[in-house]
Amino acid sequence: MQERHSNRKQYFDEQALTTKKYVIPYLNTLKKIDKNTSVLEIGCGEAGNLKPFLDLGCQRVVGIDLSLGRIENGRKFFSDHPNLANLELIAENIYDSVISEEFDIIISRDVIEHIPNQTKFMARCRDFIKPDGLYFIGFPPWYNPFGGHQQLLKSKLLSKLPYFHIVPRPIYKRILKLFGETDGQIKGMLEIYDTRITIDRLNRILKENNYTVLKKTDYVINPNYETKFGLKPRKQIGLISAIPFIRNFFTTASYYVVQANK
């Protein structure tokens, strides 16, 4: 396990930097983000992705997450922010949410791959998008070298071993046990295994839920990797990027901006 996964403030800062440098400019090509913008992040954790929006003075910045602990951490991290009055962090299930408003921008970055029944999830998200609103989705396709989030494992070998997560589930579970991962860690990794998502599957889910893809980019080097490893983002190009399924093995992140057809 890398330090950033246990040091939540470091993870918060890395999220904020990537969103400021890459996500907001990506969205800005389609919609101007300014003080009149309202933003919702679903699965926000400590809400590092929301900090750049709050820095810009966006009028309404809301984060929702199942984890009360992470929401409380986020409240601490934002406690002295000059635009704190514009921020609301909520610990609850999105399906039970009391939020009744629609937003200009919705974000789910590194979230959808953890969500059970992603078709149901994307249908629910439609309730929070304005007719001209944008929904940014960023995720690592399952078949990429570290699509199983094995970097979270305690085993130094497994945390650096690419592609082993794509073996059949019983074998995967056995490997995790063999290398001494805890029952809780194994449970978490198997949950990711069960909710795994690919580029092609997300495309089908978006179509089923009547979303229009306005912009899409596959990266062979994830924009996150600049803050983590000092690597510059690289877009997926060439023949591989055009081949369904195969491209998942070489794409470390996919960025989408979609719009819900009302």
Backbone as CSV, one residue per row, in Angstrom:
resi,resn,N_x,N_y,N_z,CA_x,CA_y,CA_z,C_x,C_y,C_z
1,MET,0.843,-1.194,0.000,0.000,0.000,0.000,0.880,1.246,0.000
2,GLN,0.588,2.183,-0.866,1.353,3.414,-0.937,0.887,4.381,0.142
3,GLU,1.764,5.303,0.542,1.459,6.229,1.630,0.222,7.068,1.342
4,ARG,0.012,7.435,0.074,-1.116,8.307,-0.274,-2.462,7.660,0.067
5,HIS,-2.487,6.334,0.140,-3.756,5.662,0.423,-4.080,5.647,1.917
6,SER,-3.082,5.861,2.771,-3.327,5.945,4.207,-3.283,7.389,4.696
7,ASN,-2.540,8.239,4.011,-2.470,9.657,4.345,-3.564,10.385,3.571
8,ARG,-4.708,10.572,4.202,-5.877,11.094,3.487,-5.689,12.547,3.061
9,LYS,-4.923,13.327,3.804,-4.677,14.716,3.401,-3.844,14.755,2.124
10,GLN,-2.862,13.874,2.025,-2.054,13.807,0.805,-2.931,13.421,-0.377
11,TYR,-3.799,12.439,-0.175,-4.712,12.001,-1.237,-5.652,13.138,-1.640
12,PHE,-6.160,13.866,-0.652,-7.017,15.029,-0.878,-6.296,16.054,-1.761
13,ASP,-5.053,16.364,-1.420,-4.282,17.360,-2.167,-4.002,16.899,-3.602
14,GLU,-3.736,15.599,-3.765,-3.491,15.066,-5.105,-4.747,15.137,-5.965
15,GLN,-5.895,14.812,-5.372,-7.152,14.929,-6.104,-7.375,16.361,-6.562
16,ALA,-7.170,17.300,-5.639,-7.398,18.710,-5.942,-6.502,19.181,-7.091
17,LEU,-5.248,18.767,-7.070,-4.305,19.201,-8.094,-4.685,18.654,-9.473
18,THR,-5.034,17.365,-9.540,-5.408,16.764,-10.818,-6.677,17.400,-11.377
19,THR,-7.656,17.640,-10.509,-8.897,18.263,-10.970,-8.655,19.687,-11.461
20,LYS,-7.838,20.426,-10.734,-7.531,21.802,-11.143,-6.815,21.824,-12.492
21,LYS,-5.856,20.929,-12.669,-5.003,20.976,-13.854,-5.618,20.310,-15.069
22,TYR,-6.472,19.284,-14.851,-6.971,18.509,-15.984,-8.499,18.439,-16.094
23,VAL,-9.196,18.218,-14.999,-10.642,18.016,-15.097,-11.365,19.326,-15.426
24,ILE,-11.054,20.385,-14.706,-11.735,21.662,-14.968,-11.451,22.174,-16.382
25,PRO,-10.207,22.171,-16.852,-9.986,22.568,-18.256,-10.724,21.669,-19.244
26,TYR,-10.839,20.388,-18.929,-11.561,19.443,-19.796,-13.027,19.846,-19.900
27,LEU,-13.610,20.226,-18.764,-15.008,20.668,-18.743,-15.179,22.052,-19.358
28,ASN,-14.199,22.902,-19.164,-14.292,24.289,-19.635,-14.411,24.403,-21.151
29,THR,-14.016,23.367,-21.860,-14.157,23.401,-23.320,-15.622,23.303,-23.737
30,LEU,-16.481,22.851,-22.803,-17.902,22.674,-23.105,-18.807,23.630,-22.330
31,LYS,-18.361,24.045,-21.157,-19.168,24.943,-20.325,-18.239,25.769,-19.449
32,LYS,-18.476,27.064,-19.427,-17.665,27.941,-18.587,-17.992,27.705,-17.122
33,ILE,-16.955,27.486,-16.335,-17.122,27.278,-14.898,-16.714,28.553,-14.178
34,ASP,-17.649,29.147,-13.451,-17.387,30.403,-12.766,-18.204,30.489,-11.483
35,LYS,-18.360,31.687,-10.963,-19.050,31.878,-9.681,-20.537,31.519,-9.746
36,ASN,-21.084,31.410,-10.942,-22.496,31.068,-11.087,-22.740,29.565,-11.218
37,THR,-21.680,28.786,-11.161,-21.768,27.339,-11.393,-22.102,26.589,-10.106
38,SER,-22.975,25.604,-10.225,-23.246,24.688,-9.110,-22.661,23.326,-9.447
39,VAL,-22.065,22.673,-8.440,-21.318,21.436,-8.662,-21.702,20.400,-7.612
40,LEU,-21.911,19.170,-8.061,-22.154,18.035,-7.169,-21.143,16.945,-7.470
41,GLU,-20.478,16.444,-6.429,-19.617,15.266,-6.593,-20.257,14.096,-5.873
42,ILE,-20.471,13.012,-6.616,-21.056,11.796,-6.062,-19.934,10.800,-5.787
43,GLY,-19.833,10.356,-4.529,-18.712,9.521,-4.126,-17.485,10.377,-3.890
44,CYS,-17.652,11.442,-3.108,-16.621,12.477,-3.011,-15.472,12.127,-2.086
45,GLY,-15.645,11.131,-1.178,-14.596,10.887,-0.191,-14.397,12.137,0.640
46,GLU,-13.144,12.604,0.743,-12.853,13.853,1.462,-13.108,15.090,0.618
47,ALA,-13.486,14.887,-0.645,-13.896,15.977,-1.549,-12.735,16.815,-2.067
48,GLY,-11.579,16.187,-2.230,-10.457,16.901,-2.832,-10.765,17.406,-4.228
49,ASN,-11.579,16.647,-4.983,-11.938,17.080,-6.336,-12.763,18.362,-6.341
50,LEU,-13.409,18.660,-5.227,-14.256,19.855,-5.164,-13.486,21.120,-4.808
51,LYS,-12.293,20.973,-4.266,-11.546,22.153,-3.823,-11.311,23.159,-4.947
52,PRO,-10.892,22.748,-6.143,-10.672,23.748,-7.203,-11.944,24.504,-7.579
53,PHE,-13.090,23.853,-7.494,-14.357,24.532,-7.778,-14.663,25.559,-6.682
54,LEU,-14.379,25.178,-5.447,-14.591,26.106,-4.341,-13.606,27.269,-4.434
55,ASP,-12.369,26.976,-4.852,-11.369,28.033,-5.042,-11.830,29.062,-6.062
56,LEU,-12.568,28.593,-7.084,-13.082,29.488,-8.120,-14.288,30.292,-7.648
57,GLY,-14.791,29.969,-6.472,-15.936,30.685,-5.932,-17.273,30.197,-6.438
58,CYS,-17.322,28.968,-6.944,-18.597,28.425,-7.425,-19.659,28.559,-6.327
59,GLN,-20.856,28.981,-6.738,-21.879,29.384,-5.773,-22.406,28.252,-4.892
60,ARG,-22.385,27.036,-5.421,-22.932,25.887,-4.681,-22.070,24.680,-4.998
61,VAL,-21.397,24.149,-3.969,-20.483,23.022,-4.131,-20.888,21.958,-3.116
62,VAL,-21.348,20.808,-3.615,-21.899,19.769,-2.754,-21.170,18.451,-3.005
63,GLY,-20.822,17.770,-1.925,-20.232,16.443,-2.026,-21.043,15.457,-1.214
64,ILE,-21.232,14.260,-1.754,-21.981,13.213,-1.048,-21.175,11.923,-1.079
65,ASP,-21.134,11.244,0.057,-20.375,9.997,0.154,-20.984,9.131,1.248
66,LEU,-20.873,7.818,1.088,-21.389,6.881,2.082,-20.611,6.916,3.398
67,SER,-19.330,7.283,3.326,-18.459,7.206,4.494,-18.531,8.476,5.341
68,LEU,-19.077,8.347,6.533,-19.123,9.485,7.445,-17.717,9.921,7.835
69,GLY,-16.802,8.958,8.014,-15.436,9.289,8.388,-14.750,10.166,7.362
70,ARG,-14.934,9.845,6.090,-14.295,10.643,5.045,-14.947,12.015,4.912
71,ILE,-16.253,12.070,5.099,-16.939,13.366,5.077,-16.430,14.240,6.218
72,GLU,-16.253,13.665,7.397,-15.739,14.426,8.536,-14.310,14.895,8.283
73,ASN,-13.488,14.040,7.649,-12.146,14.465,7.269,-12.210,15.661,6.326
74,GLY,-13.101,15.562,5.339,-13.246,16.658,4.385,-13.640,17.955,5.060
75,ARG,-14.538,17.887,6.001,-14.948,19.099,6.718,-13.763,19.723,7.446
76,LYS,-12.884,18.890,7.983,-11.678,19.404,8.644,-10.748,20.063,7.626
77,PHE,-10.559,19.403,6.484,-9.636,19.935,5.485,-10.110,21.279,4.920
78,PHE,-11.428,21.480,4.884,-11.994,22.710,4.333,-12.309,23.754,5.412
79,SER,-12.000,23.458,6.655,-12.498,24.278,7.763,-12.093,25.743,7.689
80,ASP,-10.955,26.038,7.077,-10.516,27.436,6.997,-10.571,27.988,5.571
81,HIS,-11.328,27.325,4.702,-11.417,27.801,3.317,-12.242,29.084,3.262
82,PRO,-11.789,30.085,2.522,-12.514,31.369,2.485,-13.923,31.278,1.893
83,ASN,-14.180,30.239,1.095,-15.508,30.080,0.491,-16.291,28.935,1.139
84,LEU,-15.976,28.660,2.393,-16.595,27.540,3.097,-18.122,27.609,3.078
85,ALA,-18.679,28.798,3.082,-20.138,28.954,3.108,-20.807,28.367,1.867
86,ASN,-20.044,28.191,0.796,-20.589,27.653,-0.457,-20.548,26.126,-0.507
87,LEU,-19.955,25.513,0.513,-19.709,24.061,0.505,-20.668,23.325,1.431
88,GLU,-21.155,22.175,0.951,-21.920,21.270,1.798,-21.445,19.847,1.538
89,LEU,-21.047,19.158,2.590,-20.620,17.765,2.501,-21.619,16.906,3.262
90,ILE,-22.122,15.867,2.595,-23.229,15.068,3.120,-22.827,13.597,3.154
91,ALA,-23.036,12.957,4.292,-22.785,11.513,4.421,-24.115,10.781,4.298
92,GLU,-24.369,10.217,3.128,-25.594,9.450,2.924,-25.506,8.664,1.623
93,ASN,-26.444,7.764,1.441,-26.547,6.970,0.227,-27.228,7.800,-0.857
94,ILE,-26.672,7.795,-2.049,-27.229,8.607,-3.134,-28.677,8.229,-3.437
95,TYR,-29.042,6.985,-3.206,-30.410,6.557,-3.486,-31.401,7.070,-2.433
96,ASP,-30.879,7.442,-1.263,-31.736,7.962,-0.190,-31.541,9.461,0.005
97,SER,-30.856,10.094,-0.918,-30.448,11.480,-0.727,-31.643,12.427,-0.600
98,VAL,-31.458,13.402,0.268,-32.478,14.444,0.438,-32.252,15.596,-0.543
99,ILE,-31.181,15.538,-1.325,-30.914,16.588,-2.306,-32.030,16.584,-3.343
100,SER,-32.617,17.745,-3.541,-33.751,17.843,-4.472,-33.475,18.807,-5.626
101,GLU,-32.267,19.309,-5.713,-31.937,20.302,-6.736,-31.167,19.670,-7.891
102,GLU,-31.047,20.420,-8.968,-30.251,20.004,-10.122,-29.013,20.885,-10.217
103,PHE,-27.943,20.329,-10.804,-26.645,21.007,-10.826,-26.152,21.228,-12.251
104,ASP,-25.281,22.234,-12.374,-24.655,22.515,-13.669,-23.616,21.452,-14.019
105,ILE,-22.892,21.002,-12.991,-21.813,20.026,-13.171,-21.965,18.921,-12.132
106,ILE,-21.851,17.679,-12.582,-21.726,16.543,-11.671,-20.391,15.855,-11.963
107,ILE,-19.762,15.381,-10.914,-18.478,14.687,-11.050,-18.542,13.335,-10.348
108,SER,-18.021,12.319,-11.019,-17.736,11.023,-10.388,-16.377,10.584,-10.926
109,ARG,-15.336,10.857,-10.162,-13.986,10.514,-10.615,-13.439,9.377,-9.753
110,ASP,-13.057,8.280,-10.418,-12.582,7.076,-9.740,-13.621,6.555,-8.752
111,VAL,-14.861,6.524,-9.210,-15.981,6.107,-8.372,-16.794,4.988,-9.005
112,ILE,-17.140,5.131,-10.283,-18.110,4.222,-10.892,-17.633,2.777,-10.888
113,GLU,-16.327,2.556,-10.860,-15.818,1.187,-10.833,-16.062,0.508,-9.487
114,HIS,-16.482,1.283,-8.486,-16.786,0.726,-7.163,-18.285,0.541,-6.936
115,ILE,-19.111,0.983,-7.859,-20.558,1.044,-7.648,-21.242,-0.248,-8.118
116,PRO,-21.978,-0.919,-7.235,-22.790,-2.058,-7.680,-23.956,-1.559,-8.548
117,ASN,-24.374,-2.360,-9.504,-25.504,-2.012,-10.381,-25.338,-0.614,-10.972
118,GLN,-24.341,-0.486,-11.831,-24.014,0.819,-12.399,-25.117,1.367,-13.302
119,THR,-25.937,0.491,-13.859,-27.069,0.955,-14.668,-28.065,1.705,-13.784
120,LYS,-28.369,1.134,-12.629,-29.258,1.793,-11.676,-28.659,3.113,-11.200
121,PHE,-27.364,3.111,-10.941,-26.673,4.312,-10.476,-26.772,5.444,-11.493
122,MET,-26.492,5.133,-12.749,-26.535,6.176,-13.778,-27.956,6.689,-14.003
123,ALA,-28.939,5.835,-13.809,-30.331,6.282,-13.895,-30.643,7.262,-12.765
124,ARG,-30.158,6.980,-11.563,-30.380,7.862,-10.422,-29.695,9.213,-10.620
125,CYS,-28.516,9.214,-11.188,-27.765,10.463,-11.370,-28.494,11.464,-12.257
126,ARG,-29.338,10.987,-13.147,-30.099,11.872,-14.021,-30.939,12.869,-13.216
127,ASP,-31.353,12.473,-11.996,-32.214,13.320,-11.176,-31.523,14.600,-10.720
128,PHE,-30.192,14.643,-10.816,-29.444,15.777,-10.273,-28.829,16.675,-11.349
129,ILE,-29.102,16.395,-12.600,-28.480,17.142,-13.699,-29.470,18.116,-14.329
130,LYS,-29.046,19.359,-14.470,-29.866,20.341,-15.177,-29.990,19.924,-16.648
131,PRO,-31.016,20.403,-17.351,-31.179,20.042,-18.768,-29.941,20.327,-19.615
132,ASP,-29.209,21.381,-19.281,-27.980,21.696,-20.021,-26.738,21.374,-19.203
133,GLY,-26.923,20.583,-18.128,-25.809,20.254,-17.252,-24.881,19.203,-17.837
134,LEU,-23.688,19.122,-17.270,-22.674,18.176,-17.719,-22.312,17.220,-16.592
135,TYR,-22.054,15.986,-16.976,-21.642,14.968,-16.011,-20.269,14.458,-16.429
136,PHE,-19.264,14.702,-15.568,-17.907,14.207,-15.817,-17.721,12.872,-15.115
137,ILE,-17.272,11.878,-15.875,-16.979,10.548,-15.329,-15.544,10.194,-15.699
138,GLY,-14.745,9.890,-14.697,-13.390,9.426,-14.944,-13.174,8.114,-14.209
139,PHE,-12.605,7.124,-14.881,-12.428,5.815,-14.238,-11.318,5.029,-14.917
140,PRO,-10.717,4.062,-14.193,-9.735,3.157,-14.786,-10.426,1.898,-15.292
141,PRO,-10.400,1.604,-16.583,-11.025,0.378,-17.081,-10.444,-0.865,-16.403
142,TRP,-11.294,-1.838,-16.169,-10.929,-3.013,-15.374,-9.690,-3.741,-15.888
143,TYR,-9.552,-3.877,-17.184,-8.480,-4.712,-17.722,-7.135,-3.998,-17.841
144,ASN,-7.044,-2.760,-17.375,-5.745,-2.084,-17.450,-4.796,-2.713,-16.419
145,PRO,-3.493,-2.460,-16.511,-2.537,-3.182,-15.660,-2.850,-3.172,-14.171
146,PHE,-3.434,-2.073,-13.669,-3.764,-1.981,-12.252,-5.239,-1.661,-12.048
147,GLY,-6.075,-2.204,-12.934,-7.513,-1.968,-12.857,-8.177,-2.596,-11.654
148,GLY,-7.490,-3.515,-10.971,-8.031,-4.125,-9.768,-7.727,-3.346,-8.506
149,HIS,-7.075,-2.185,-8.669,-6.661,-1.361,-7.524,-5.712,-2.134,-6.607
150,GLN,-4.910,-3.009,-7.209,-4.019,-3.820,-6.382,-2.935,-2.992,-5.695
151,GLN,-2.770,-1.737,-6.103,-1.831,-0.855,-5.414,-2.237,-0.615,-3.958
152,LEU,-3.480,-0.963,-3.614,-3.970,-0.811,-2.240,-3.540,-1.961,-1.336
153,LEU,-3.032,-3.031,-1.917,-2.705,-4.226,-1.136,-1.471,-4.016,-0.256
154,LYS,-1.414,-4.769,0.827,-0.271,-4.672,1.742,0.943,-5.424,1.214
155,SER,0.703,-6.472,0.447,1.805,-7.232,-0.140,2.581,-6.361,-1.127
156,LYS,3.874,-6.204,-0.889,4.688,-5.365,-1.775,4.736,-5.935,-3.191
157,LEU,4.738,-7.264,-3.291,4.776,-7.888,-4.616,3.464,-7.672,-5.353
158,LEU,2.348,-8.026,-4.720,1.052,-7.914,-5.390,0.697,-6.467,-5.710
159,SER,1.093,-5.552,-4.854,0.750,-4.146,-5.082,1.435,-3.571,-6.311
160,LYS,2.461,-4.277,-6.790,3.196,-3.815,-7.969,3.074,-4.777,-9.152
161,LEU,2.214,-5.789,-8.998,2.101,-6.825,-10.028,0.938,-6.507,-10.971
162,PRO,1.213,-6.204,-12.238,0.130,-5.845,-13.158,-0.666,-7.054,-13.633
163,TYR,-1.911,-6.812,-13.929,-2.809,-7.733,-14.622,-3.235,-8.982,-13.841
164,PHE,-2.651,-9.270,-12.683,-3.016,-10.531,-12.030,-4.469,-10.521,-11.547
165,HIS,-5.072,-9.341,-11.444,-6.453,-9.230,-10.961,-7.484,-9.780,-11.949
166,ILE,-7.091,-10.037,-13.188,-8.071,-10.462,-14.195,-8.228,-11.985,-14.268
167,VAL,-7.543,-12.709,-13.402,-7.715,-14.160,-13.355,-9.117,-14.476,-12.827
168,PRO,-9.611,-15.724,-12.994,-10.929,-16.075,-12.439,-11.030,-15.756,-10.951
169,ARG,-12.226,-15.379,-10.526,-12.440,-14.891,-9.158,-11.927,-15.845,-8.075
170,PRO,-12.212,-17.166,-8.134,-11.711,-18.075,-7.074,-10.184,-18.071,-6.985
171,ILE,-9.528,-18.005,-8.145,-8.064,-17.988,-8.154,-7.562,-16.675,-7.574
172,TYR,-8.211,-15.574,-7.945,-7.841,-14.254,-7.435,-7.935,-14.231,-5.906
173,LYS,-9.044,-14.740,-5.379,-9.240,-14.778,-3.931,-8.156,-15.623,-3.264
174,ARG,-7.834,-16.751,-3.886,-6.807,-17.642,-3.332,-5.446,-16.951,-3.303
175,ILE,-5.108,-16.231,-4.348,-3.825,-15.513,-4.395,-3.750,-14.488,-3.263
176,LEU,-4.831,-13.748,-3.071,-4.854,-12.736,-2.008,-4.645,-13.370,-0.637
177,LYS,-5.289,-14.503,-0.401,-5.124,-15.203,0.871,-3.702,-15.721,1.024
178,LEU,-3.170,-16.271,-0.052,-1.829,-16.858,-0.035,-0.769,-15.833,0.332
179,PHE,-0.985,-14.579,-0.071,-0.006,-13.525,0.196,-0.326,-12.731,1.464
180,GLY,-1.241,-13.269,2.278,-1.439,-12.727,3.604,-2.327,-11.508,3.732
181,GLU,-3.143,-11.230,2.729,-4.064,-10.106,2.849,-5.150,-10.428,3.873
182,THR,-5.608,-9.436,4.603,-6.610,-9.646,5.640,-7.971,-9.957,5.016
183,ASP,-8.852,-10.517,5.823,-10.201,-10.816,5.337,-10.906,-9.539,4.864
184,GLY,-10.712,-8.441,5.607,-11.331,-7.173,5.219,-10.796,-6.655,3.896
185,GLN,-9.474,-6.771,3.710,-8.860,-6.320,2.463,-9.335,-7.186,1.293
186,ILE,-9.417,-8.488,1.509,-9.878,-9.404,0.461,-11.321,-9.088,0.086
187,LYS,-12.149,-8.833,1.073,-13.542,-8.483,0.819,-13.630,-7.227,-0.054
188,GLY,-12.814,-6.226,0.278,-12.824,-4.990,-0.496,-12.359,-5.198,-1.927
189,MET,-11.330,-6.012,-2.108,-10.816,-6.261,-3.453,-11.809,-7.062,-4.289
190,LEU,-12.505,-8.001,-3.640,-13.508,-8.782,-4.371,-14.719,-7.923,-4.741
191,GLU,-15.016,-6.915,-3.927,-16.094,-5.996,-4.286,-15.736,-5.232,-5.560
192,ILE,-14.478,-4.820,-5.666,-14.023,-4.151,-6.894,-14.083,-5.125,-8.066
193,TYR,-13.696,-6.378,-7.810,-13.759,-7.410,-8.848,-15.194,-7.544,-9.365
194,ASP,-16.143,-7.555,-8.450,-17.543,-7.786,-8.824,-18.184,-6.585,-9.511
195,THR,-17.670,-5.389,-9.258,-18.253,-4.184,-9.867,-17.425,-3.671,-11.049
196,ARG,-16.451,-4.443,-11.471,-15.528,-4.022,-12.524,-16.288,-3.486,-13.745
197,ILE,-15.681,-2.508,-14.402,-16.331,-1.901,-15.548,-15.293,-1.644,-16.644
198,THR,-15.736,-1.779,-17.881,-14.882,-1.532,-19.036,-15.418,-0.340,-19.817
199,ILE,-14.635,0.122,-20.764,-15.062,1.219,-21.633,-16.335,0.839,-22.373
200,ASP,-16.364,-0.361,-22.919,-17.499,-0.789,-23.728,-18.756,-0.966,-22.880
201,ARG,-18.576,-1.446,-21.654,-19.728,-1.603,-20.772,-20.311,-0.247,-20.383
202,LEU,-19.440,0.712,-20.079,-19.947,2.041,-19.746,-20.675,2.656,-20.932
203,ASN,-20.157,2.460,-22.121,-20.844,2.974,-23.314,-22.263,2.414,-23.421
204,ARG,-22.412,1.130,-23.132,-23.741,0.513,-23.188,-24.662,1.083,-22.107
205,ILE,-24.116,1.266,-20.895,-24.911,1.801,-19.791,-25.380,3.220,-20.099
206,LEU,-24.515,4.020,-20.668,-24.888,5.388,-21.022,-25.998,5.398,-22.065
207,LYS,-25.885,4.520,-23.031,-26.909,4.436,-24.067,-28.242,3.984,-23.488
208,GLU,-28.208,2.979,-22.606,-29.426,2.465,-21.990,-30.146,3.534,-21.171
209,ASN,-29.379,4.454,-20.589,-29.947,5.487,-19.732,-30.124,6.830,-20.456
210,ASN,-30.001,6.791,-21.773,-30.279,7.966,-22.601,-29.370,9.153,-22.290
211,TYR,-28.079,8.860,-22.183,-27.067,9.908,-22.078,-26.405,10.096,-23.441
212,THR,-26.023,11.323,-23.730,-25.240,11.624,-24.917,-23.802,11.899,-24.510
213,VAL,-22.856,11.251,-25.158,-21.440,11.494,-24.889,-21.004,12.724,-25.686
214,LEU,-20.620,13.768,-24.981,-20.183,15.009,-25.630,-18.678,15.019,-25.871
215,LYS,-17.969,14.314,-25.015,-16.503,14.328,-25.121,-15.965,13.085,-24.428
216,LYS,-14.933,12.488,-25.001,-14.352,11.276,-24.418,-12.881,11.196,-24.777
217,THR,-12.062,10.840,-23.802,-10.624,10.668,-24.020,-10.143,9.462,-23.232
218,ASP,-9.410,8.574,-23.895,-8.754,7.460,-23.225,-7.274,7.804,-23.068
219,TYR,-6.733,7.514,-21.896,-5.335,7.833,-21.607,-4.525,6.564,-21.400
220,VAL,-3.398,6.490,-22.071,-2.468,5.399,-21.801,-1.680,5.715,-20.532
221,ILE,-1.504,7.000,-20.218,-0.938,7.429,-18.948,-1.954,8.351,-18.285
222,ASN,-2.511,7.885,-17.184,-3.553,8.568,-16.433,-3.083,9.959,-15.980
223,PRO,-3.899,11.010,-16.129,-3.519,12.319,-15.585,-3.162,12.277,-14.108
224,ASN,-3.760,11.345,-13.345,-3.403,11.196,-11.923,-1.922,10.899,-11.730
225,TYR,-1.318,10.243,-12.727,0.054,9.778,-12.563,1.065,10.920,-12.514
226,GLU,0.652,12.110,-12.933,1.584,13.234,-12.830,1.851,13.585,-11.368
227,THR,0.792,13.644,-10.564,0.976,13.961,-9.150,1.543,12.775,-8.379
228,LYS,1.211,11.548,-8.825,1.675,10.355,-8.107,3.110,9.990,-8.449
229,PHE,3.436,10.012,-9.743,4.715,9.469,-10.199,5.542,10.437,-11.045
230,GLY,5.028,11.635,-11.286,5.758,12.592,-12.109,5.699,12.297,-13.596
231,LEU,4.698,11.499,-14.030,4.562,11.143,-15.442,3.535,12.045,-16.120
232,LYS,3.859,12.565,-17.259,2.939,13.414,-17.995,1.837,12.565,-18.633
233,PRO,0.593,13.048,-18.621,-0.507,12.303,-19.255,-0.251,12.086,-20.738
234,ARG,-0.677,10.940,-21.227,-0.562,10.634,-22.659,-1.875,10.027,-23.124
235,LYS,-2.425,10.590,-24.169,-3.684,10.074,-24.704,-3.438,8.786,-25.474
236,GLN,-4.441,7.927,-25.458,-4.376,6.690,-26.227,-4.576,7.031,-27.702
237,ILE,-3.644,6.630,-28.538,-3.743,6.915,-29.969,-3.397,5.655,-30.756
238,GLY,-3.617,5.717,-32.068,-3.242,4.607,-32.927,-4.309,3.543,-33.018
239,LEU,-3.944,2.416,-33.586,-4.880,1.334,-33.866,-5.502,0.768,-32.601
240,ILE,-4.695,0.621,-31.545,-5.199,0.016,-30.309,-6.381,0.791,-29.753
241,SER,-6.331,2.118,-29.843,-7.392,2.947,-29.273,-8.726,2.741,-29.973
242,ALA,-8.696,2.170,-31.173,-9.917,1.976,-31.955,-10.493,0.569,-31.831
243,ILE,-9.799,-0.321,-31.140,-10.242,-1.712,-31.055,-10.996,-1.950,-29.751
244,PRO,-12.314,-2.177,-29.815,-13.082,-2.463,-28.594,-12.471,-3.635,-27.831
245,PHE,-12.615,-3.609,-26.547,-12.106,-4.587,-25.599,-10.585,-4.508,-25.457
246,ILE,-9.843,-4.672,-26.560,-8.382,-4.663,-26.479,-7.873,-3.361,-25.882
247,ARG,-8.521,-2.235,-26.213,-8.046,-0.936,-25.718,-8.098,-0.849,-24.197
248,ASN,-8.972,-1.645,-23.558,-9.059,-1.628,-22.101,-7.751,-2.046,-21.429
249,PHE,-6.970,-2.903,-22.085,-5.726,-3.409,-21.515,-4.631,-2.346,-21.492
250,PHE,-4.788,-1.294,-22.297,-3.741,-0.282,-22.439,-4.231,1.116,-22.065
251,THR,-5.398,1.203,-21.464,-5.974,2.488,-21.079,-6.037,2.559,-19.559
252,THR,-5.257,3.444,-18.963,-5.227,3.542,-17.505,-6.296,4.485,-16.962
253,ALA,-6.889,5.295,-17.839,-7.997,6.161,-17.405,-8.820,6.556,-18.618
254,SER,-10.127,6.637,-18.425,-11.023,7.164,-19.444,-11.774,8.352,-18.867
255,TYR,-11.780,9.451,-19.617,-12.518,10.647,-19.230,-13.725,10.777,-20.143
256,TYR,-14.888,10.995,-19.556,-16.121,11.215,-20.306,-16.770,12.516,-19.820
257,VAL,-17.402,13.234,-20.736,-18.375,14.257,-20.363,-19.654,13.907,-21.089
258,VAL,-20.721,13.706,-20.314,-21.982,13.272,-20.894,-23.095,14.238,-20.475
259,GLN,-24.178,14.155,-21.204,-25.358,14.980,-20.920,-26.577,14.078,-20.925
260,ALA,-27.473,14.302,-19.947,-28.672,13.492,-19.859,-29.754,14.085,-20.760
261,ASN,-30.272,13.288,-21.667,-31.348,13.739,-22.546,-32.649,13.733,-21.751
262,LYS,-33.225,14.894,-21.571,-34.435,15.032,-20.753,-35.677,14.734,-21.586
